[in-house]
Amino acid sequence: MFVAVTAWCLSIVFLSVFLFGYANRIAVNWNQADFIFHGATFVFYFGAFLLQAATTSLHYLPRKFNSTTQETILSGREYNISIAASIFAFATAICYGCSTALALRRWRLNNS
């Protein structure tokens, strides 16, 4: 959740900077800033995907409450939600990875 909210807030900041015309007033290489933002977001989303997938893989690991009953770490509903979260985190990481590659290409083309 931290990764998603942080990426959303920074995207709103970038959108505001461009919508209100501050991009022309601030002396920043925006192609480089775009590459760095998307690259960092890709790394964080991929890390979140790995953590979510690792949590999902622990579904069948028993958690022992006492000597007579055992329950799994994730219930059936939590397991399904965790699978969906893993899939969407992977899809988002792939999208940010593609955006990072395109930003790198645009940055290199404008610097040469």
MODELLER restraints for C-alpha pairs under 7 A, 6 or more apart:
rsr = mdl.restraints
at = mdl.atoms
rsr.add(forms.Gaussian(group=physical.xy_distance, feature=features.Distance(at['CA:3:A'], at['CA:44:A']), mean=6.48, stdev=0.5))
rsr.add(forms.Gaussian(group=physical.xy_distance, feature=features.Distance(at['CA:3:A'], at['CA:45:A']), mean=6.59, stdev=0.5))
rsr.add(forms.Gaussian(group=physical.xy_distance, feature=features.Distance(at['CA:7:A'], at['CA:41:A']), mean=6.68, stdev=0.5))
rsr.add(forms.Gaussian(group=physical.xy_distance, feature=features.Distance(at['CA:17:A'], at['CA:23:A']), mean=5.80, stdev=0.5))
rsr.add(forms.Gaussian(group=physical.xy_distance, feature=features.Distance(at['CA:31:A'], at['CA:103:A']), mean=6.68, stdev=0.5))
rsr.add(forms.Gaussian(group=physical.xy_distance, feature=features.Distance(at['CA:31:A'], at['CA:106:A']), mean=6.85, stdev=0.5))
rsr.add(forms.Gaussian(group=physical.xy_distance, feature=features.Distance(at['CA:31:A'], at['CA:107:A']), mean=5.09, stdev=0.5))
rsr.add(forms.Gaussian(group=physical.xy_distance, feature=features.Distance(at['CA:32:A'], at['CA:107:A']), mean=6.05, stdev=0.5))
rsr.add(forms.Gaussian(group=physical.xy_distance, feature=features.Distance(at['CA:34:A'], at['CA:103:A']), mean=6.39, stdev=0.5))
rsr.add(forms.Gaussian(group=physical.xy_distance, feature=features.Distance(at['CA:35:A'], at['CA:100:A']), mean=5.66, stdev=0.5))
rsr.add(forms.Gaussian(group=physical.xy_distance, feature=features.Distance(at['CA:35:A'], at['CA:103:A']), mean=4.95, stdev=0.5))
rsr.add(forms.Gaussian(group=physical.xy_distance, feature=features.Distance(at['CA:35:A'], at['CA:104:A']), mean=5.77, stdev=0.5))
rsr.add(forms.Gaussian(group=physical.xy_distance, feature=features.Distance(at['CA:38:A'], at['CA:96:A']), mean=5.96, stdev=0.5))
rsr.add(forms.Gaussian(group=physical.xy_distance, feature=features.Distance(at['CA:38:A'], at['CA:99:A']), mean=6.56, stdev=0.5))
rsr.add(forms.Gaussian(group=physical.xy_distance, feature=features.Distance(at['CA:38:A'], at['CA:100:A']), mean=5.16, stdev=0.5))
rsr.add(forms.Gaussian(group=physical.xy_distance, feature=features.Distance(at['CA:39:A'], at['CA:100:A']), mean=5.32, stdev=0.5))
rsr.add(forms.Gaussian(group=physical.xy_distance, feature=features.Distance(at['CA:41:A'], at['CA:96:A']), mean=6.86, stdev=0.5))
rsr.add(forms.Gaussian(group=physical.xy_distance, feature=features.Distance(at['CA:42:A'], at['CA:93:A']), mean=5.30, stdev=0.5))
rsr.add(forms.Gaussian(group=physical.xy_distance, feature=features.Distance(at['CA:42:A'], at['CA:96:A']), mean=5.08, stdev=0.5))
rsr.add(forms.Gaussian(group=physical.xy_distance, feature=features.Distance(at['CA:42:A'], at['CA:97:A']), mean=5.56, stdev=0.5))
rsr.add(forms.Gaussian(group=physical.xy_distance, feature=features.Distance(at['CA:45:A'], at['CA:89:A']), mean=6.37, stdev=0.5))
rsr.add(forms.Gaussian(group=physical.xy_distance, feature=features.Distance(at['CA:45:A'], at['CA:93:A']), mean=5.21, stdev=0.5))
rsr.add(forms.Gaussian(group=physical.xy_distance, feature=features.Distance(at['CA:46:A'], at['CA:90:A']), mean=6.69, stdev=0.5))
rsr.add(forms.Gaussian(group=physical.xy_distance, feature=features.Distance(at['CA:46:A'], at['CA:93:A']), mean=5.36, stdev=0.5))
rsr.add(forms.Gaussian(group=physical.xy_distance, feature=features.Distance(at['CA:48:A'], at['CA:89:A']), mean=6.93, stdev=0.5))
rsr.add(forms.Gaussian(group=physical.xy_distance, feature=features.Distance(at['CA:49:A'], at['CA:86:A']), mean=5.61, stdev=0.5))
rsr.add(forms.Gaussian(group=physical.xy_distance, feature=features.Distance(at['CA:49:A'], at['CA:89:A']), mean=5.08, stdev=0.5))
rsr.add(forms.Gaussian(group=physical.xy_distance, feature=features.Distance(at['CA:49:A'], at['CA:90:A']), mean=5.66, stdev=0.5))
rsr.add(forms.Gaussian(group=physical.xy_distance, feature=features.Distance(at['CA:52:A'], at['CA:82:A']), mean=6.89, stdev=0.5))
rsr.add(forms.Gaussian(group=physical.xy_distance, feature=features.Distance(at['CA:52:A'], at['CA:86:A']), mean=5.58, stdev=0.5))
rsr.add(forms.Gaussian(group=physical.xy_distance, feature=features.Distance(at['CA:53:A'], at['CA:86:A']), mean=5.59, stdev=0.5))
rsr.add(forms.Gaussian(group=physical.xy_distance, feature=features.Distance(at['CA:56:A'], at['CA:79:A']), mean=6.44, stdev=0.5))
rsr.add(forms.Gaussian(group=physical.xy_distance, feature=features.Distance(at['CA:56:A'], at['CA:82:A']), mean=5.78, stdev=0.5))
rsr.add(forms.Gaussian(group=physical.xy_distance, feature=features.Distance(at['CA:56:A'], at['CA:83:A']), mean=6.51, stdev=0.5))
rsr.add(forms.Gaussian(group=physical.xy_distance, feature=features.Distance(at['CA:58:A'], at['CA:73:A']), mean=6.98, stdev=0.5))
rsr.add(forms.Gaussian(group=physical.xy_distance, feature=features.Distance(at['CA:59:A'], at['CA:72:A']), mean=6.24, stdev=0.5))
rsr.add(forms.Gaussian(group=physical.xy_distance, feature=features.Distance(at['CA:59:A'], at['CA:73:A']), mean=5.74, stdev=0.5))
rsr.add(forms.Gaussian(group=physical.xy_distance, feature=features.Distance(at['CA:59:A'], at['CA:74:A']), mean=5.28, stdev=0.5))
rsr.add(forms.Gaussian(group=physical.xy_distance, feature=features.Distance(at['CA:59:A'], at['CA:79:A']), mean=6.64, stdev=0.5))
rsr.add(forms.Gaussian(group=physical.xy_distance, feature=features.Distance(at['CA:60:A'], at['CA:72:A']), mean=5.84, stdev=0.5))
rsr.add(forms.Gaussian(group=physical.xy_distance, feature=features.Distance(at['CA:61:A'], at['CA:72:A']), mean=5.87, stdev=0.5))
rsr.add(forms.Gaussian(group=physical.xy_distance, feature=features.Distance(at['CA:61:A'], at['CA:73:A']), mean=6.45, stdev=0.5))
rsr.add(forms.Gaussian(group=physical.xy_distance, feature=features.Distance(at['CA:62:A'], at['CA:70:A']), mean=6.17, stdev=0.5))
rsr.add(forms.Gaussian(group=physical.xy_distance, feature=features.Distance(at['CA:62:A'], at['CA:71:A']), mean=5.62, stdev=0.5))
rsr.add(forms.Gaussian(group=physical.xy_distance, feature=features.Distance(at['CA:62:A'], at['CA:72:A']), mean=4.49, stdev=0.5))
rsr.add(forms.Gaussian(group=physical.xy_distance, feature=features.Distance(at['CA:62:A'], at['CA:73:A']), mean=6.34, stdev=0.5))
rsr.add(forms.Gaussian(group=physical.xy_distance, feature=features.Distance(at['CA:63:A'], at['CA:70:A']), mean=5.86, stdev=0.5))
rsr.add(forms.Gaussian(group=physical.xy_distance, feature=features.Distance(at['CA:63:A'], at['CA:71:A']), mean=5.35, stdev=0.5))
rsr.add(forms.Gaussian(group=physical.xy_distance, feature=features.Distance(at['CA:63:A'], at['CA:72:A']), mean=5.48, stdev=0.5))
rsr.add(forms.Gaussian(group=physical.xy_distance, feature=features.Distance(at['CA:63:A'], at['CA:73:A']), mean=5.89, stdev=0.5))
rsr.add(forms.Gaussian(group=physical.xy_distance, feature=features.Distance(at['CA:64:A'], at['CA:70:A']), mean=4.78, stdev=0.5))
rsr.add(forms.Gaussian(group=physical.xy_distance, feature=features.Distance(at['CA:64:A'], at['CA:71:A']), mean=6.52, stdev=0.5))
